[in-house]
Amino acid sequence: MTAKKLNTLEKLEMKDTVLEYITNPQFPVPPTWPRFKPLQTVGDIWEEAKDEHKFVVLVFEDDGSIVGREVILDLVDYPSVLVRTMHKKDVEKFGIIKYPSLYIINKDSSFQHLASGSGMIDSDRHRFVDKLLSMMGLFDSEGRRIKVNHDSDKHGGGEGGNVVKFQQAREDTPAKHQPIPSTVTGVHMQDLESALHYAFRQEVAICKTIDGPKLDALRNFVSALAKYFPGRGEVSRFLWKLVDYLGSLDMPLTGDSWVSAIDTLQGKEAFLPDQVHWVSCQGSQSRYRGYPCSVWTLFHVLTVAANNQQSSVNALEVPMAIRGYMEHFFGCSECSQHFIQMASTLEKDIHRPADAVLWLWAAHNKANKRLHGDDSEDPQHPKIQFPSAQDCPECHKPPSDSDYVPGWNSSAVASFLGKFYGKENIIQDALTLAGDAAEGSRSGKEEMDWWEKKQGDGDLKKIQEQHEQKKRRKAANFALGDQVPAEKLRLEINDLPAVDYHSQRGSGLLISRWGFSRLDFGVCMVFYVMCAAIIVILYYHFIVQRKFKVPCVKYFKNSWV
């Protein structure tokens, strides 16, 4: 092996040089040397796969990316996994749109998506490696990675042999010197849509009455979502319908009528996804992360989106909407109080939309600092000061009283947040359509996660039962091709005595706001006709015949005189 001279002391340059030296060797290599050359077709990987390879995976990446090669090196000590790479130009025909992406390959050469990157090399590398190790069961009960001894194959132990030992970095390293793992995994649209589902169908829905400042807060929050949520067209149209509905109300709203409105406003062209599935916000156990993680992500996305439209934006619009939601609807009262305390000076702190981006970032880091080490912290996803030095080296600098937050380069942070939470970098997962939602949503029998339990099982079970009934009726209507016209969907749900019918154009079907079918109305009409006929018969019997008998009565009376 020929040595290569390093002409730099810069860490990143040294790393790139070593990686190039290893992955493009100019010397004879042993048979066990990893293969780094990208494959041309998916089927080529089976020429290398062996019986010992329980997991065969591909990293799809741009030309020139080093993520795949780093993942191969990270997993070289795990004989049960085979990792190879393919370039973008060779997989675009499969409809892959996000790079880098990690896929597991089946024996029929079909593939299944495992994870997507955010474009930041180190964070993508760690995400892919952790995903694969998690699949192999190589995390202990406390979320620590299990380390494999380099001699494991010699002893025949593999990943599960006696030579496997736990990585004890937490115990062996002093707390102040512990490396802080990165939590950057990108922003997933699935997490954002799940946050909307939770917020609307559970946190708002459990309110008995929504009026006064509470109703104003809901209007402001939904309005901010409609303006700045960077989602697909169907979700955006649904949010604007919800804005119109809330604007038309002239009386208090109840949780039940809110859920009814959400169900009634849904259609094939405008809907709120009926599925909760966490991606980046998935905790190592069901009691970790989930909704709180997703709602923070949603808030960051809104502030960044508003900043990108700053020419016509009120700088306080999104922060005030967030504060109103946290004050009136967020399920954790202690968390809400802490947030309201931090947000008490919003009017003085925020003058431009860019200020809102940095203010929310600083508030989030304060919350992370307060909760670090708390029982609610996921050991596999520690609460860090974001972004870490690994994810954004230029964001960190020596403390300075002149900057927005001492110890940070605020301009670099703003740039990082703009990219990380920007619409163009949001990972578009395999999202469901309104008609498909029933398949992906959780059944009422599935165990609720920790956030649902925290808010009260009774109220949520009632909401879920009502929602399941309405969802089944709606699914039947969709199957019949029954869709309420968009221009007739503005309802006043609170006018309970009124029965408002909307005819489907061209279908002859009738739908009420309560979800009655044509058969239901047919039965009601038959019953109505029968009742009317009985009333007419009784009227004829007691009134008309009585009039005909009157002269006869007078005649007999006169005959007795």
Beta strands, then each sheet from edge to edge (+ up, - down):
strand 1: 55-61
strand 2: 81-87
strand 3: 101-105
strand 4: 111-116
strand 5: 146-147
strand 6: 165-166
strand 7: 209-210
strand 8: 253-254
strand 9: 501-503
strand 10: 510-512
sheet 1: 2+ 1+ 3- 4+
sheet 2: 5+ 6-
sheet 3: 7+ 8-
sheet 4: 9+ 10-
end
